[in-house]
Amino acid sequence: MLPRKDIDLRSLTISDNYRRFGLSSNPFPVTGIVAEGPDFAPLDEVVTKEIISFIESTYTQQFFAGLLVVGDYGFGKTHIFKHLQRRINESLLMRGDERACAIYIMNPKSSAEEFMLSILESFGMHRFLVMVWRLVTEKLSNDLRTKGEKFADSFFPRAVQLSFFDSESPSSPLKEDLLSNPMKFIDAVYERGVDLRKLERYAEEVFRPIFKVPEIARNLSALSQYHGAEAFKNWAAALNYRAFSKALKKEIGEPEFFHAILTVFRRNGYRHVYILVDEFEDIFLVLGKRERVQYLSRLRDIIEHNLNYFSMALCVKHSEWQNIVGDSPAFAERFSRRVELKSLTVENMASLIADYLGKVAMEGERDINNPYHPFTPDAIKEIQRKSLAVPRAALEICFVLLEHAAKHDVNIIDSEMVRQVQSIRESLLIEKRPII
């Protein structure tokens, strides 16, 4: 029996073999799949223009539009959605009462109920619950301002009022930190002996017109187990549409429930919510024909009932979209705006390589007139051919070649090296294989 070899990482260091190229590291993803990765815009200007047009029109008009991003495996659909999510949230999220947000979902889930839950989970259930309770603190602050001393005394003992109000006046609004952070407000209420039951009833009156279902409003306003994190658990459970409706043993309308979610966003200043659904074709993996048709129909009902303040974009492969059109033409009609992702041209390939290299370029050590170095023009053409012009495959090839060049003191990556990429890849795998 061979002796076991311990895994010792104490000598592990960051390689500086890339310095000869004026680079700090290998920027290309190992498998060609970019998780969050470098934030590059789409290479195709037509794609960029169509996406910008989609955002501008929906944000301005506040009306639903469906965007379809179509492309085969490895063509960068996920990268575009990640880029779109980042750009929307960076540019529009902090605009006060004109804000917008993008929520990214990896796949369509297996039911309309789970789809709605995945929206909240992707956005952040805690963030959403904070927005829900902010509706209470804002109304309470307005009531304090307009209803005056008698209302304040009915809610807060005189001895603690100064810790809640902006000034000594009982008609003063809540302190800004308590108004903007309702969880901090609830903590203060709990610690200072304010009547929790009265606050629960007040919150329930705020929630009931939004969520319509009394049981949801009641659960969202429950404070009896606030300390110990049980309240958060109960609040989140009330927003788990599928589980909660089963527990109630009664049907809750999906379109109306989604409308309640959008209402919370809207009352928190969101002008538009963008739902970005990647790998939508996964419904063919998890659902049979009958269930799939029903699912698409239910999603369409949700859209038809909520044509304001939100839009949806889908990433899907060419062939699978045609199948979806066949399953539900009415659903497909809602995605009339279409972006086609095409194969990389040699010029696109050169831009892609230059973009990645530029992300790790060491200042003063790169030739600004040769942004592709150490890749030669003929190597770029060969990578485009070898990868069949698929971005994911091209990025993986670039990783292998640059890794090899850095380790073996190769100064130029030319077309001949690209043609040997398979044997180079295998040699790298052997070098990385652990000793057992």
KASUL-V883636 format. One record per residue. N is the residue number from 0. RES is the residue in three letters. PSI is psi as a letter, one per 20 degrees, with the letter a starting at -180 (* if undefined). OMEGA is omega in whole degrees, -180 to 180 (999 if undefined). Layout:
n={N:N}
res={RES:RES}
psi={PSI:PSI}
omega={OMEGA:OMEGA}
This chain:
n={0:1:2:3:4:5:6:7:8:9:10:11:12:13:14:15:16:17:18:19:20:21:22:23:24:25:26:27:28:29:30:31:32:33:34:35:36:37:38:39:40:41:42:43:44:45:46:47:48:49:50:51:52:53:54:55:56:57:58:59:60:61:62:63:64:65:66:67:68:69:70:71:72:73:74:75:76:77:78:79:80:81:82:83:84:85:86:87:88:89:90:91:92:93:94:95:96:97:98:99:100:101:102:103:104:105:106:107:108:109:110:111:112:113:114:115:116:117:118:119:120:121:122:123:124:125:126:127:128:129:130:131:132:133:134:135:136:137:138:139:140:141:142:143:144:145:146:147:148:149:150:151:152:153:154:155:156:157:158:159:160:161:162:163:164:165:166:167:168:169:170:171:172:173:174:175:176:177:178:179:180:181:182:183:184:185:186:187:188:189:190:191:192:193:194:195:196:197:198:199:200:201:202:203:204:205:206:207:208:209:210:211:212:213:214:215:216:217:218:219:220:221:222:223:224:225:226:227:228:229:230:231:232:233:234:235:236:237:238:239:240:241:242:243:244:245:246:247:248:249:250:251:252:253:254:255:256:257:258:259:260:261:262:263:264:265:266:267:268:269:270:271:272:273:274:275:276:277:278:279:280:281:282:283:284:285:286:287:288:289:290:291:292:293:294:295:296:297:298:299:300:301:302:303:304:305:306:307:308:309:310:311:312:313:314:315:316:317:318:319:320:321:322:323:324:325:326:327:328:329:330:331:332:333:334:335:336:337:338:339:340:341:342:343:344:345:346:347:348:349:350:351:352:353:354:355:356:357:358:359:360:361:362:363:364:365:366:367:368:369:370:371:372:373:374:375:376:377:378:379:380:381:382:383:384:385:386:387:388:389:390:391:392:393:394:395:396:397:398:399:400:401:402:403:404:405:406:407:408:409:410:411:412:413:414:415:416:417:418:419:420:421:422:423:424:425:426:427:428:429:430:431:432:433:434:435}
res={MET:LEU:PRO:ARG:LYS:ASP:ILE:ASP:LEU:ARG:SER:LEU:THR:ILE:SER:ASP:ASN:TYR:ARG:ARG:PHE:GLY:LEU:SER:SER:ASN:PRO:PHE:PRO:VAL:THR:GLY:ILE:VAL:ALA:GLU:GLY:PRO:ASP:PHE:ALA:PRO:LEU:ASP:GLU:VAL:VAL:THR:LYS:GLU:ILE:ILE:SER:PHE:ILE:GLU:SER:THR:TYR:THR:GLN:GLN:PHE:PHE:ALA:GLY:LEU:LEU:VAL:VAL:GLY:ASP:TYR:GLY:PHE:GLY:LYS:THR:HIS:ILE:PHE:LYS:HIS:LEU:GLN:ARG:ARG:ILE:ASN:GLU:SER:LEU:LEU:MET:ARG:GLY:ASP:GLU:ARG:ALA:CYS:ALA:ILE:TYR:ILE:MET:ASN:PRO:LYS:SER:SER:ALA:GLU:GLU:PHE:MET:LEU:SER:ILE:LEU:GLU:SER:PHE:GLY:MET:HIS:ARG:PHE:LEU:VAL:MET:VAL:TRP:ARG:LEU:VAL:THR:GLU:LYS:LEU:SER:ASN:ASP:LEU:ARG:THR:LYS:GLY:GLU:LYS:PHE:ALA:ASP:SER:PHE:PHE:PRO:ARG:ALA:VAL:GLN:LEU:SER:PHE:PHE:ASP:SER:GLU:SER:PRO:SER:SER:PRO:LEU:LYS:GLU:ASP:LEU:LEU:SER:ASN:PRO:MET:LYS:PHE:ILE:ASP:ALA:VAL:TYR:GLU:ARG:GLY:VAL:ASP:LEU:ARG:LYS:LEU:GLU:ARG:TYR:ALA:GLU:GLU:VAL:PHE:ARG:PRO:ILE:PHE:LYS:VAL:PRO:GLU:ILE:ALA:ARG:ASN:LEU:SER:ALA:LEU:SER:GLN:TYR:HIS:GLY:ALA:GLU:ALA:PHE:LYS:ASN:TRP:ALA:ALA:ALA:LEU:ASN:TYR:ARG:ALA:PHE:SER:LYS:ALA:LEU:LYS:LYS:GLU:ILE:GLY:GLU:PRO:GLU:PHE:PHE:HIS:ALA:ILE:LEU:THR:VAL:PHE:ARG:ARG:ASN:GLY:TYR:ARG:HIS:VAL:TYR:ILE:LEU:VAL:ASP:GLU:PHE:GLU:ASP:ILE:PHE:LEU:VAL:LEU:GLY:LYS:ARG:GLU:ARG:VAL:GLN:TYR:LEU:SER:ARG:LEU:ARG:ASP:ILE:ILE:GLU:HIS:ASN:LEU:ASN:TYR:PHE:SER:MET:ALA:LEU:CYS:VAL:LYS:HIS:SER:GLU:TRP:GLN:ASN:ILE:VAL:GLY:ASP:SER:PRO:ALA:PHE:ALA:GLU:ARG:PHE:SER:ARG:ARG:VAL:GLU:LEU:LYS:SER:LEU:THR:VAL:GLU:ASN:MET:ALA:SER:LEU:ILE:ALA:ASP:TYR:LEU:GLY:LYS:VAL:ALA:MET:GLU:GLY:GLU:ARG:ASP:ILE:ASN:ASN:PRO:TYR:HIS:PRO:PHE:THR:PRO:ASP:ALA:ILE:LYS:GLU:ILE:GLN:ARG:LYS:SER:LEU:ALA:VAL:PRO:ARG:ALA:ALA:LEU:GLU:ILE:CYS:PHE:VAL:LEU:LEU:GLU:HIS:ALA:ALA:LYS:HIS:ASP:VAL:ASN:ILE:ILE:ASP:SER:GLU:MET:VAL:ARG:GLN:VAL:GLN:SER:ILE:ARG:GLU:SER:LEU:LEU:ILE:GLU:LYS:ARG:PRO:ILE:ILE}
psi={p:q:q:q:p:q:o:o:j:h:j:p:r:p:p:k:i:i:h:h:j:k:q:i:a:o:i:p:p:g:j:i:p:o:f:g:r:p:m:q:r:q:h:o:h:g:g:g:g:h:g:g:g:g:g:g:g:h:h:g:i:k:q:q:q:p:p:p:o:p:q:r:p:j:j:k:g:g:g:g:g:g:g:g:g:g:g:g:h:h:h:i:h:k:k:c:j:k:r:q:q:p:o:p:p:h:r:j:a:j:q:h:g:h:g:h:h:h:g:h:h:g:h:o:h:g:g:g:h:g:h:g:h:h:h:g:h:g:g:g:g:h:h:h:h:h:i:b:g:g:g:g:h:h:g:p:q:h:h:i:h:h:i:h:q:h:a:i:p:i:j:q:r:q:q:g:h:h:g:h:n:h:h:h:g:h:g:g:g:g:h:j:k:q:o:h:h:g:h:g:h:g:h:h:h:g:h:g:h:g:i:g:o:h:h:g:g:g:h:h:i:p:j:h:k:g:p:j:j:h:g:g:g:h:g:h:h:h:i:n:g:g:h:h:h:g:h:i:l:q:p:p:p:g:h:h:g:h:h:g:g:h:g:g:g:g:i:j:j:o:h:q:p:p:o:o:o:q:l:h:i:i:h:i:h:i:q:r:g:g:h:g:g:g:g:h:g:h:h:h:h:g:g:h:i:m:j:q:j:q:r:q:p:p:p:q:q:g:h:h:h:h:h:g:g:h:g:n:h:h:g:h:h:i:m:h:p:p:p:p:p:r:q:p:r:h:g:g:g:g:g:g:g:h:g:g:h:h:h:j:p:p:p:i:j:q:o:i:i:m:i:i:p:j:p:r:h:h:g:g:h:h:g:g:g:h:i:k:k:p:g:g:h:g:h:g:g:g:g:g:g:h:g:g:g:h:h:k:k:p:h:p:o:a:h:h:h:h:i:j:h:g:h:g:g:h:h:h:h:g:h:i:p:q:p:*}
omega={179:178:178:178:-179:177:-177:-177:-175:-178:-178:179:176:-178:174:-179:-177:-175:-179:177:-175:-178:179:-178:175:-173:-174:-180:-174:-178:-177:-179:-179:179:173:165:177:-174:180:173:176:-179:-177:-179:178:178:180:-179:-178:179:178:178:179:-179:-177:-176:-178:179:-178:-174:-179:-178:-177:167:178:179:179:175:-172:177:-179:-177:176:-176:173:-179:-180:179:180:-180:178:178:180:178:-178:-177:179:-177:178:-172:-169:-172:-173:-176:178:-178:176:-175:174:178:176:-179:-176:178:-173:179:-171:-176:-172:178:179:180:179:178:180:178:-179:176:-180:-179:179:177:-177:-178:180:179:-179:180:174:178:178:-177:176:176:179:-177:179:178:180:179:178:179:177:-178:-173:-174:169:-167:-177:179:-180:-180:-180:-179:-171:173:-178:-175:-176:-174:-178:-180:-179:-171:179:-180:-179:-179:179:176:178:176:177:174:-173:-179:177:180:-177:-179:-176:178:175:177:-179:175:-179:178:-178:-175:-173:172:175:-178:-179:-179:179:178:176:-179:179:179:179:177:177:-173:-172:179:-179:-174:175:-177:-176:-177:178:179:-179:-180:-180:-178:-176:-179:-173:180:-175:177:-176:175:179:180:179:179:-180:179:179:179:180:180:173:-170:-173:-178:-176:179:177:180:179:-176:174:-177:173:-177:-179:179:180:179:178:176:177:178:179:179:177:176:-176:-178:173:173:180:179:-179:177:-180:177:-178:-174:180:177:-178:-180:178:178:178:178:-172:-176:172:-176:-176:-179:-179:179:179:180:180:178:-179:176:178:178:178:179:-176:-178:-174:-175:177:167:173:175:-177:175:-179:168:-176:177:-178:-173:-177:178:178:176:178:176:179:-180:-174:178:-178:177:-178:-180:-179:-180:-174:179:-169:176:180:175:-174:178:179:169:177:179:176:-179:179:179:180:-179:179:179:-179:180:-179:-179:-178:-180:178:-174:178:-177:178:175:-176:179:-180:-175:-178:-177:15:179:178:178:-180:176:179:177:-179:176:178:180:-175:-178:-175:177:178:-176:-177:179:180:-179:178:178:179:178:-177:-176:-179:178:179:-178:-179:-176:-172:175:176:-174:-176:173:-177:-176:180:177:179:-179:180:-171:-179:179:177:179:-180:179:177:179:178:180:-176:-176:-178:176:-177:999}
